[in-house]
Amino acid sequence: MPFLCLILNKKAHFRVRVSALIETTDGELVRAALEGQTRAFGILVSRYMRPAYLVALSITGNSEDAEDVSQEAFLVALKRLGDCRDVERFGGWFLTIVRNRARNLLRRERLRRGEELTPEISPGPGGPAEDLKRLEIREQLENGLEGLSEVRREVLLLHDLEGWKHREIAERLGIPDGTVRSHLHFARKHLRDQLGAFHGSAPSGEES
């Protein structure tokens, strides 16, 4: 077989193997990773990077801290992968690591974070007045999230930002599907009330 054809065949075989891995379940990827297939864990990383970030963000409230936590959690998960007893529930096991790392970071840096100044924002096209308005809205959203319980922040971010279905969130967080729907309902209502108060309108469920 010509050398070029051999190379092309190997590349095609590699693409097929990677494609097959992408379509596999979490459990199959964990087992493959435990057998030394590094690409399998890489696919788990790509699959859970954004959910990990959002869960960390729901706890730390800071994007940089959330990125650090999610990356650190993957290193911990790789090191402790053999401790995952139910490999088909890797997502729930892994997000527990994310939560624990985020809470530890929050405890360590609570004082420092409390002393931080309001982050600067880049000038916008509307001038200083519009910049101030955007900052006020951003602060209102952040305050709204802070007013939510940790689990409601997680449910809201995973559903509305990441697009996870109720069933997926329930499986990953280890709570009933109906509880997920309830948390999402009250989290959305809370944010609407917060934004309504900011804009001078009546809270949801009340007449103006």
Beta strands, then each sheet from edge to edge (+ up, - down):
end
